[in-house]
Amino acid sequence: MSAAGQHPAVDADELRRRVRDLLDAHPPATTEPLDFLRARFDAGLAWVHYPAGLGGLDAPRSLQAVVDAELAAAGAPDNDPRRIGIGLGMAAPTILGFGTDEQRQRLLRPLWTGEEVWCQLFSEPGAGSDLAALATRAVRDGEDWVVDGQKVWTSSAHIARWAILIARTDPDQPKHRGISYFICDMTDPGVEVRPLRQITGEAEFNEVFLTGVRIPDSRRLGEIGEGWRVAQTTLMNERVAIGGGRVPREGGMIGLVADTWRERPELRTHDLHQRLLRLWMESEAARLAGERLRQQLAVGQPGPEGSAMKLAFARLNQHISALEVELLGEEGLRYDDWTLRRPELVDFTGREAGYRYLRAKGNSIEGGTSEVLLNIIAERVLGLPPEPRTDKDVPWKDLPR
């Protein structure tokens, strides 16, 4: 430790040396993937900007790319981030920001290695866009909270061990001030997960019923009644996680359409060409904006700017998938499998055009509806006058429902 109480600065060369030490001690070719991931976490190479002892080295976030590139070149296994995206992108930063030392030590390592999958118990049938109107109740009973209610649109609930949960602990307070934030064990008695079949035929989402679920007060994040403030950390990180992922030029869905255009000249028309060019440029602009956002994250915390990235992500996915279906003509109408399945991840590029077109419809709903994100951008980024909110000081129990 330095005199200022900080760990010595970690630069790219030091990270490369630590990666070499990890690879020498745990050769990827002969080490079980889970053992390698655990060793990587313990070496501080999981997320280098996290504190030492919690998978990081107190290093700049921007240096994570150095570690990832070195390990990828060595053929090291990754933690399948698409499968555990809620844990990595939403639960982990919230636990880091508001969790106790015991919570961080217990939860972050198996979260990062993928041993324990997380889901998010936020939205409700009567509290989607107006999330603060949620009605799930948590009542104190000794050292526990007894939770009753229903959550909906819960990705990965069918495979999750843990959930981040917000519930109303004081109905006498206005809706934003009577909420607390908990960690819910999805294997506890009273937790029931039911599939929600989507337009794709899959049941990637779920509804979750909570009946008399007992959550120890030791699994609360933040102070009682401060759950809305804690949830803002989760939501801002969620929008960055959904819309701000790193992709190469022509990566993602625009790359698939561009490849089809090059390989199938018989499908081309002037109008489709103009639309493809416009969407290609917009995709590249969004990609570069995402790079700028990640540079901002390297020196701070996510802010409302992530909402703009998520908004652009949803719009582009829907327009690109529609163009792809139109480009392919009758082929674009084919669909491989309507069987009810409960997938562990969303794979936009591994299925056919019809799947991408249907699944993209959910992009403007999940992670914050496009309408809500437009309000956030208008008020918090552009500084426009907020919409009138006549219910913000009314006790939740007196609100019409």
N, C-alpha and C positions, 0 to 999 in steps of 0.2 A: 504493500500500500504506500502511496505517496504521502507527503506531508499534508496534503489537502484532504486525505482520507479517501482518495479515489484509486482505482486500480491503474497500473501503468498503461500508457496508451498502447493499443493493439493496432498494428498496421497490416497491410496486405501481406508483406513478407512473413510476419509472425504468424498470420493465419495459415499461410501455405505450409509453414513448418509444422504447425499443429495438425494440419490435415495429413501430412506425411507420417507423422508419429501415429496418428489414428490408423492409417492404412497399414503401416508396418505391424502394429499390434493386433489388428483385426482385418486381415486380408479379405476383401469382399468375396473372392472366389471360394474361400473355405469357411466363411463365417455365416452362421444363420442370419437372415435379414433382420429379425427382431433383435438379436444380440448386437448386431452392428449399429442399429438405430439407438439402442440404449447406450452403447459406448459413445456414439456421436453426441448424444445429449449430455452425457457426463463430462465429455471433453469441452463443452461450451460451444459446440459447433452447430447446434440445432437452429437457434435464432440468436445470432451473435450480439444483437443489441439488447437482449435480456440480461438481467444481472447474473454475475458469476454464481454458480451453484444451482441455477434454474434453467440450465441449457444455454446460457450465453456467457459473454465475456465483457459486458459493459462497453462493447465496441460500437462504432457508428453503424447504423442500419445499412448504409450503402455498401458495406463490405461483405454483406451476406452473399452477394453475387460471386465474390471471389471463392468462397467456400463451396458454393453450389457447383461452380464450373469445375473446380479441381476434383470434386467427388464424382461428378458425372463423367469426366474423362477417365476416371479409374474404374468405372462400371459399378459404383457403389449403389446399393438399393436406396430408394427414397421412401417416404412415409405415405405415399399415395394421397397427396393433398386434396384431390377431388373428393375422396371418400370421407375425409375428416375436416372438410372446409369450415364447418360451423365451429368446431373446436378451435382450429387454428386461427380463423379470422375474427371470431366473435367472443367465444368464451375465454380464450387465453388472455387477450389484452384486458378484459374486464377483471379476471382473477388477479392478474398482475397489478392492476390499478387499485383494486378495492379489497382483495383477499387478505386474510391473515397469513403469517408465515407458515402456519400449519397447513392451511388450505393450499398455498402455492407448492409446498413440498410434496403434498400428497397427490395433487391433481395434475400438475403441468407435465410431468415426465410421461405418464401413460397417455395423456392427451396427445402429446407431440409424436410419440412412437406409433400411435394408432391402436394401441391396446384397448383404449376406452373411447368409444365414439360418443359425441355430444349432439344434442338437439336443442331447440329453442322454443320454449313454451311462453310465447308472447301473445299472438293474435287469438281472438275469440270470435264466436259467431256475431256478437254485438259490439266488438271492439277491434276493428281492422284498421282502417285509416285513422280513426279516432282511438288510438291505442290506449290513451289515458283513461278512457271510459270503461276499462276492463272490470269484470264483475267477479272473477275468481277470488274467493275469500281465504285468508289465512288468519286463524284465531289462535292466540297464545294459550297454551295449556302447559304450565310448568316450564320445563326446559325445551319443550317442543312447540311447533306450530302445526295446527291441523288445517289442511288445505282441502277445499271443495270447489269444483268448478270444471269448466270445459275449455280446452284450447283446440285450435284448428289450423290447418295448413302447416303442419309440423313435419318438415323434412327429416328423414332418418330416424324418426321416433321408433320405428320397428327394429332398428339395430342398435339403438343408443343405450349406453349405461347411465349417462348423466344428462341432465337438462338444466339450462339456465331458465329461471322461472320468475315472473313478476306477478304479484298477487296483492289484493287490497287488504291492508291491515287496519285501516281506520276509515270507515265510511263516513264519519262526521267531518272529515277534512275535504277540501276541494279535490277534484279528481287527480290532479298531478301530485298532491302532497300526501296522499294517504296510501301510497304504494311502497312495498318493500321487495327486495330482490333476494332470491334464494337459489340454492343448488339442490336439485331434486334427483334422488336416486330412482331411475326408471324401473328398477327391479323391486321397489317397495310395494307392499300390499296396498291396494286401492288405486294403482295406476293401470289404466286400461287403454290400449292402443288399438284403434280401428283404421283400416285402410280407406283412403279416399281415392276412388278411381278417376283418372283424368281423361281428357280428350284423346290422349295418346294410347289409352288402354291400360297404362301402367297405374300403379298406386305408389308413386314416389312420395306423395304427401300422406299425412295421417290426421285424424282427430284424436285427441287424448282426453280421457275423462279421469278426473281426480276426485276420489271419494274417500274422505277421511284419511288422507295421506299425512302421515306424521313426519315432519322435517325438523331435525334438531336445530336449535338456535345457532349452534356452532357452524351450520351450513348457510348462514345468512351472509350476503355480501353488502357491505356498507351499513349505515345506521338505519334503524327502524324509521320508516316514513321517507327515506331518501332514495327509494328504489327508482324513481323516475330519473334522477340525476345519474345514477349508476347505469341505467338502461341507455342513456344517451351515448355513453362510451361504446356500448355494444352496437347500437344502431349506426353510429358513424363508421365504425370499423366494418360493419356488415356491408355498407354501401361501397366502401373501398374494396372489400373482398370480392364483391360481385362484379363491379364495373371496372376495377383498376388493376386487373391481373396483367402480368407482363406477357406480351405476345410479339413474335417477330413480324417484320413487314410481310403482308399477305398471310398472316397467321389467322387461325380461326375460320369463321364461316365465309368471309370474303375470299379467302384463298381457295376454298372448295369451288366456289362459283367461277373464279378466274381460271382455275384449272379446266373446268368443264368448257368454258368459252374457248380456250386455246385448243383443246383436244377434239371438240365437236363443231367444226366450222359450219356444218349444215344446219345448226340450230340458230345461227346468228341472224338478227335483224337490226336495222338502224336504231329503232326505238330502244331495244334491249341494250344495245351498245352504249347509248347515251346514259341510260339508267345505271349500267354497270360502272361506267367511268365516274359518275357522280358518287355512287356508293363507295367505290374504291377510294376516292379522295377523302370522303367523310370518315371512312374507316382509318385511313392513315392519319388524319388529323386527330381522331380520337386516340389512336395509339400513342402519338407524340404527346398529347395532353396527359395521358396516363403516365408516361415517363416523367413529365414535369411534376405530376402529383406525387409520384414515388420519391422524387428528389426532395420535395417539401416534407414528406413523411420522414425522410432520413434525418431531419433536424427538428422534428416536432411531432405533434399528435394530429390524427385526422380531424379535419373540420368539415364544414358544410360543403366544401368543394367536391367531396366524394359523391354527393348527391347528383352533381352534374354528370360525373362519369357514369354512374349507374343509369341515369336517364338516357344518356347517349347509347349505352350498351343495349338497353331494351329496344330503343327505336331502331338502331342499326340491325339488330338480330331479326326483328320482325320484317323490315324492308328487304334485307338480303335474302331471307328464307323465302319470301314471296316472289322475289325475282328468280330465284333458283327453280322454284316449282313452275313458273311461267316459261322459263328457258327450256326446261326439259319436256314441256308439253304433256302428252299422255303418260310418259314415264314418271313425271313428277307426281302423278296421282296414285302411283302404286304405294302399298304399305305392307311391310313384311309380316307384322305380327300384332294382332289385337289382343293377345292373351293377357289376362290380368297377371302382372308380375309386380314384385316389390323390389325394385332395383336399389343397390347400395350407393349409386352415384348417377349423375346426369352426364351423358356422353353425346354432345351435339355432333361431333365429327365422325363418330363410329357407326351412325345409322344413316338411313336414306333421307332424301330431300323431304319426303312427306312428314317424317318424324320431326325434322328440324322446324318445318313450317308450323306444325301443331304445337310443339313444345315451346316455341318462341313466344306464343301468345301469353304464357305465364310470366314472361320477363318484365312486363309492365305492371305486374301485381306484386310478385314476391320481392322481399327486401325493401318494401316501401313503394306504394303505387306511384305511377308517374305524376298523377295529380298532386299528391302530397309533396313529392320532390320539387315540383315546380313552385309550390308555395315556399318551401325551404330556401330555394335558390333566390326567389324574389325578395324574401325578407332578410335572410342572413348573409347572402352574398351581394346582392344588388342594393340592399338597404331600403327597399320600397316599404311603404306603410303596411303594417300587418292587417290581416282580415279582422273584422270585429269578432271578439270572442266573449259573448255575454255570460258564459257559464264558468269562466275560469276561477271565480271566487265563490261559487255556489257549492255547498257541501255535496259530495257525491250522492249521498242517500236521498237528496232532494231533487236530483236531476230526473227529468222524464225519461222513461225507458219503455 
